[in-house]
Amino acid sequence: TLFPYTPLFRSITDLEAGGAPLIVKELACGLDRGLFCNGRLSFDVSVACLGSDGPIAKQLRESSIRVYCFGAKNCRDWKVSVQLGQLIGRLRPDILHCHLMHANVVGRVVGRIMGVGRIVTSIHTAEGGKRWHLIAENLTCRLSDSTVCVSESVRKHVREKSHIPAERLCVINNGVDYDRFSQASSYEPEELGIPSVWCKDKTKLIFVGRCDPVKSIDKLIFSIAQLSRQHDVGLLIVGDGPERGPLEKLSDNLGVADRCVFMGMRNDVERILKFADIMVMPSRWEGLSVSAMEAMASGVPLVANRVPGLIDLIEDKRTGLLVEAGDSLALNEAIEKLITEPAYAKQLAYNAQKHVHEFFTLKSMVEHHGQLYRKLSLGERY
């Protein structure tokens, strides 16, 4: 059977480096593209960003994906609705897939006005901070044919908090390029610009993600200050964001600036993960953490908070260690256990790597989205 060439249009709030933009990039690049593909839908993919251009936009263009950025400053900038409508009118997509709250709301409304055949939206986080986001999702969810939740925790969260009908929700887990992370080679200290004496005997903790209050990186810096009294530890922080300056000041105030290396945004996370010893994720909530999956695929043992988006990935004491959010003592004890029991840490990392390979691969994520688009194109529910 030959399925038609299907114009697919993706809309997202921003294309800054982060979990959701990376997922959009992987989906756009991973779907079959070409006039026809035997037995499967084939797609002509375009991506629109309601915000300004970002690093992910550049990567998409390098993969020959058309990208349009509207430059919205915030969610109150409704001129993007007109711009999105004009672009949809010009491209005439068969499927519109929106990601993140602002794009979901605008895309549902504008997509219906412009007569798009099928509209899909994705919710990427079990957010606990802005109730109006949940209300906006509820008020507009019936304008889309399906809403994808990136984890079971997110599905449960939006059912309970947004009251989106269960029949409108489906779960498609995020995934990572397992081979890229499992087969990467580690950097040497001098390649990272870190003095070799810093790395010789230190246990290297790592955090990968946006420097944002929801990530609770400050708690991790406090842990470094406390753990350093008994252990030679250092912290690599890979990522950027509004909290980077205050976090750098905090590390200086606590006397651990020499133990905390702020690396900024990087495109070589797989090699930095191989260089690290322990990944720590003290987030208040997640959707389905791409950074945690990358660490697991890399074979790095993981300590994380017992919160939505991390409990979907990590089984406590089998594929990582989970602690209650806000319990600084438990966080320190879990990190210390992996420092002092390297064989146990290695076993957790081995189990985690197998778990990601079995359940959270990029290939599986792309295939499940392809199945969703096929069913919607045939008028079926996923």
PEDALIN-V252614 format. One record per residue. N is the residue number from 0. RES is the residue in one small letter. PSI is psi in degrees with one decimal (none if undefined). Layout:
n:N res:RES psi:PSI
n:N res:RES psi:PSI
This chain:
n:0 res:t psi:137.0
n:1 res:l psi:122.0
n:2 res:f psi:150.3
n:3 res:p psi:161.8
n:4 res:y psi:120.4
n:5 res:t psi:113.6
n:6 res:p psi:120.8
n:7 res:l psi:126.8
n:8 res:f psi:124.4
n:9 res:r psi:135.2
n:10 res:s psi:135.3
n:11 res:i psi:152.6
n:12 res:t psi:-46.2
n:13 res:d psi:164.9
n:14 res:l psi:31.1
n:15 res:e psi:159.3
n:16 res:a psi:129.1
n:17 res:g psi:175.6
n:18 res:g psi:-55.1
n:19 res:a psi:-47.8
n:20 res:p psi:-37.1
n:21 res:l psi:-38.7
n:22 res:i psi:-42.1
n:23 res:v psi:-43.6
n:24 res:k psi:-46.5
n:25 res:e psi:-37.9
n:26 res:l psi:-44.5
n:27 res:a psi:-39.2
n:28 res:c psi:-24.8
n:29 res:g psi:-22.2
n:30 res:l psi:150.5
n:31 res:d psi:131.4
n:32 res:r psi:129.7
n:33 res:g psi:170.8
n:34 res:l psi:-45.7
n:35 res:f psi:151.4
n:36 res:c psi:117.9
n:37 res:n psi:119.6
n:38 res:g psi:-0.3
n:39 res:r psi:155.9
n:40 res:l psi:146.3
n:41 res:s psi:145.5
n:42 res:f psi:144.9
n:43 res:d psi:105.7
n:44 res:v psi:131.9
n:45 res:s psi:152.9
n:46 res:v psi:132.4
n:47 res:a psi:137.1
n:48 res:c psi:124.0
n:49 res:l psi:-29.4
n:50 res:g psi:-157.8
n:51 res:s psi:168.5
n:52 res:d psi:148.6
n:53 res:g psi:177.9
n:54 res:p psi:-31.4
n:55 res:i psi:-32.5
n:56 res:a psi:-42.8
n:57 res:k psi:-44.3
n:58 res:q psi:-36.9
n:59 res:l psi:-44.6
n:60 res:r psi:-35.2
n:61 res:e psi:-21.7
n:62 res:s psi:17.6
n:63 res:s psi:31.3
n:64 res:i psi:130.4
n:65 res:r psi:132.0
n:66 res:v psi:134.2
n:67 res:y psi:126.1
n:68 res:c psi:131.6
n:69 res:f psi:-16.1
n:70 res:g psi:23.9
n:71 res:a psi:138.9
n:72 res:k psi:-30.5
n:73 res:n psi:-178.4
n:74 res:c psi:-13.9
n:75 res:r psi:-2.5
n:76 res:d psi:85.1
n:77 res:w psi:-1.1
n:78 res:k psi:-21.9
n:79 res:v psi:-22.5
n:80 res:s psi:-42.2
n:81 res:v psi:-44.7
n:82 res:q psi:-42.3
n:83 res:l psi:-41.4
n:84 res:g psi:-42.1
n:85 res:q psi:-40.3
n:86 res:l psi:-41.2
n:87 res:i psi:-40.6
n:88 res:g psi:-33.3
n:89 res:r psi:-40.6
n:90 res:l psi:-27.6
n:91 res:r psi:61.4
n:92 res:p psi:151.1
n:93 res:d psi:-33.7
n:94 res:i psi:133.1
n:95 res:l psi:121.2
n:96 res:h psi:118.1
n:97 res:c psi:148.8
n:98 res:h psi:133.6
n:99 res:l psi:153.4
n:100 res:m psi:-51.9
n:101 res:h psi:-48.1
n:102 res:a psi:-36.4
n:103 res:n psi:-50.0
n:104 res:v psi:-50.0
n:105 res:v psi:-43.8
n:106 res:g psi:-39.9
n:107 res:r psi:-48.5
n:108 res:v psi:-52.7
n:109 res:v psi:-39.6
n:110 res:g psi:-41.9
n:111 res:r psi:-42.2
n:112 res:i psi:-38.7
n:113 res:m psi:0.7
n:114 res:g psi:28.7
n:115 res:v psi:136.5
n:116 res:g psi:-48.0
n:117 res:r psi:133.1
n:118 res:i psi:126.9
n:119 res:v psi:141.9
n:120 res:t psi:154.5
n:121 res:s psi:135.1
n:122 res:i psi:122.4
n:123 res:h psi:-1.5
n:124 res:t psi:150.0
n:125 res:a psi:66.4
n:126 res:e psi:134.9
n:127 res:g psi:10.1
n:128 res:g psi:-36.6
n:129 res:k psi:99.4
n:130 res:r psi:-30.9
n:131 res:w psi:-25.8
n:132 res:h psi:-44.4
n:133 res:l psi:-39.9
n:134 res:i psi:-42.6
n:135 res:a psi:-39.6
n:136 res:e psi:-41.5
n:137 res:n psi:-43.5
n:138 res:l psi:-25.6
n:139 res:t psi:-4.5
n:140 res:c psi:-28.4
n:141 res:r psi:-7.0
n:142 res:l psi:-8.7
n:143 res:s psi:154.1
n:144 res:d psi:-28.9
n:145 res:s psi:144.8
n:146 res:t psi:119.8
n:147 res:v psi:128.7
n:148 res:c psi:135.4
n:149 res:v psi:-5.1
n:150 res:s psi:166.0
n:151 res:e psi:-34.4
n:152 res:s psi:-41.6
n:153 res:v psi:-43.1
n:154 res:r psi:-47.5
n:155 res:k psi:-40.9
n:156 res:h psi:-48.9
n:157 res:v psi:-27.6
n:158 res:r psi:-44.4
n:159 res:e psi:-36.8
n:160 res:k psi:-36.8
n:161 res:s psi:-15.7
n:162 res:h psi:36.0
n:163 res:i psi:132.2
n:164 res:p psi:139.3
n:165 res:a psi:-36.0
n:166 res:e psi:-12.4
n:167 res:r psi:-2.2
n:168 res:l psi:144.2
n:169 res:c psi:157.9
n:170 res:v psi:122.5
n:171 res:i psi:111.4
n:172 res:n psi:145.3
n:173 res:n psi:161.7
n:174 res:g psi:164.2
n:175 res:v psi:160.4
n:176 res:d psi:93.3
n:177 res:y psi:-45.9
n:178 res:d psi:-39.6
n:179 res:r psi:-42.2
n:180 res:f psi:-35.1
n:181 res:s psi:-29.3
n:182 res:q psi:4.1
n:183 res:a psi:155.2
n:184 res:s psi:146.9
n:185 res:s psi:150.8
n:186 res:y psi:156.3
n:187 res:e psi:153.3
n:188 res:p psi:-42.8
n:189 res:e psi:-27.1
n:190 res:e psi:-27.0
n:191 res:l psi:-2.1
n:192 res:g psi:22.0
n:193 res:i psi:130.8
n:194 res:p psi:136.7
n:195 res:s psi:-30.2
n:196 res:v psi:-30.2
n:197 res:w psi:-32.5
n:198 res:c psi:-10.6
n:199 res:k psi:-54.3
n:200 res:d psi:-1.4
n:201 res:k psi:145.7
n:202 res:t psi:120.6
n:203 res:k psi:106.1
n:204 res:l psi:154.3
n:205 res:i psi:142.8
n:206 res:f psi:134.3
n:207 res:v psi:121.8
n:208 res:g psi:-179.8
n:209 res:r psi:139.0
n:210 res:c psi:86.2
n:211 res:d psi:148.4
n:212 res:p psi:-32.4
n:213 res:v psi:-20.3
n:214 res:k psi:-13.5
n:215 res:s psi:41.6
n:216 res:i psi:-26.2
n:217 res:d psi:-36.0
n:218 res:k psi:-35.4
n:219 res:l psi:-37.2
n:220 res:i psi:-39.0
n:221 res:f psi:-39.3
n:222 res:s psi:-41.8
n:223 res:i psi:-43.7
n:224 res:a psi:-38.7
n:225 res:q psi:-44.1
n:226 res:l psi:-30.8
n:227 res:s psi:-11.8
n:228 res:r psi:-25.5
n:229 res:q psi:-18.1
n:230 res:h psi:149.8
n:231 res:d psi:94.4
n:232 res:v psi:153.3
n:233 res:g psi:161.5
n:234 res:l psi:126.8
n:235 res:l psi:125.1
n:236 res:i psi:109.2
n:237 res:v psi:111.0
n:238 res:g psi:172.1
n:239 res:d psi:176.9
n:240 res:g psi:-178.7
n:241 res:p psi:-21.4
n:242 res:e psi:-0.1
n:243 res:r psi:-46.9
n:244 res:g psi:-52.3
n:245 res:p psi:-34.4
n:246 res:l psi:-40.0
n:247 res:e psi:-40.0
n:248 res:k psi:-39.8
n:249 res:l psi:-44.5
n:250 res:s psi:-34.5
n:251 res:d psi:-43.6
n:252 res:n psi:-32.3
n:253 res:l psi:-1.6
n:254 res:g psi:22.5
n:255 res:v psi:22.5
n:256 res:a psi:-32.4
n:257 res:d psi:-12.8
n:258 res:r psi:-7.5
n:259 res:c psi:118.7
n:260 res:v psi:114.4
n:261 res:f psi:111.9
n:262 res:m psi:-10.5
n:263 res:g psi:-167.6
n:264 res:m psi:137.3
n:265 res:r psi:149.1
n:266 res:n psi:8.1
n:267 res:d psi:39.7
n:268 res:v psi:-34.1
n:269 res:e psi:-37.6
n:270 res:r psi:-33.1
n:271 res:i psi:-38.7
n:272 res:l psi:-40.1
n:273 res:k psi:-24.8
n:274 res:f psi:-25.1
n:275 res:a psi:165.5
n:276 res:d psi:-38.6
n:277 res:i psi:132.5
n:278 res:m psi:136.5
n:279 res:v psi:128.9
n:280 res:m psi:91.3
n:281 res:p psi:29.8
n:282 res:s psi:151.0
n:283 res:r psi:-31.7
n:284 res:w psi:161.4
n:285 res:e psi:-176.3
n:286 res:g psi:-68.1
n:287 res:l psi:99.0
n:288 res:s psi:114.1
n:289 res:v psi:-39.4
n:290 res:s psi:-41.1
n:291 res:a psi:-41.6
n:292 res:m psi:-40.0
n:293 res:e psi:-42.0
n:294 res:a psi:-42.4
n:295 res:m psi:-43.9
n:296 res:a psi:-29.7
n:297 res:s psi:-11.0
n:298 res:g psi:28.2
n:299 res:v psi:123.6
n:300 res:p psi:149.4
n:301 res:l psi:135.0
n:302 res:v psi:130.3
n:303 res:a psi:161.6
n:304 res:n psi:148.5
n:305 res:r psi:77.6
n:306 res:v psi:162.3
n:307 res:p psi:140.3
n:308 res:g psi:-16.0
n:309 res:l psi:-34.1
n:310 res:i psi:-20.6
n:311 res:d psi:-21.4
n:312 res:l psi:-39.4
n:313 res:i psi:126.3
n:314 res:e psi:118.7
n:315 res:d psi:131.6
n:316 res:k psi:7.4
n:317 res:r psi:-48.2
n:318 res:t psi:7.2
n:319 res:g psi:-176.6
n:320 res:l psi:129.6
n:321 res:l psi:139.3
n:322 res:v psi:158.1
n:323 res:e psi:136.8
n:324 res:a psi:133.5
n:325 res:g psi:-8.1
n:326 res:d psi:89.8
n:327 res:s psi:-37.2
n:328 res:l psi:-45.1
n:329 res:a psi:-37.7
n:330 res:l psi:-47.0
n:331 res:n psi:-40.9
n:332 res:e psi:-38.8
n:333 res:a psi:-43.6
n:334 res:i psi:-44.3
n:335 res:e psi:-35.6
n:336 res:k psi:-41.5
n:337 res:l psi:-29.2
n:338 res:i psi:-43.8
n:339 res:t psi:-13.8
n:340 res:e psi:73.5
n:341 res:p psi:-32.6
n:342 res:a psi:-40.4
n:343 res:y psi:-43.0
n:344 res:a psi:-40.5
n:345 res:k psi:-38.0
n:346 res:q psi:-42.2
n:347 res:l psi:-43.5
n:348 res:a psi:-39.8
n:349 res:y psi:-45.7
n:350 res:n psi:-40.9
n:351 res:a psi:-41.1
n:352 res:q psi:-43.2
n:353 res:k psi:-39.6
n:354 res:h psi:-45.3
n:355 res:v psi:-42.7
n:356 res:h psi:-32.3
n:357 res:e psi:-35.4
n:358 res:f psi:-15.2
n:359 res:f psi:48.6
n:360 res:t psi:155.6
n:361 res:l psi:-40.8
n:362 res:k psi:-45.0
n:363 res:s psi:-42.7
n:364 res:m psi:-46.0
n:365 res:v psi:-43.1
n:366 res:e psi:-41.1
n:367 res:h psi:-35.3
n:368 res:h psi:-39.4
n:369 res:g psi:-40.7
n:370 res:q psi:-40.1
n:371 res:l psi:-48.9
n:372 res:y psi:-39.2
n:373 res:r psi:-47.1
n:374 res:k psi:-43.5
n:375 res:l psi:-36.9
n:376 res:s psi:-29.4
n:377 res:l psi:4.3
n:378 res:g psi:18.2
n:379 res:e psi:165.1
n:380 res:r psi:147.6
n:381 res:y psi:none
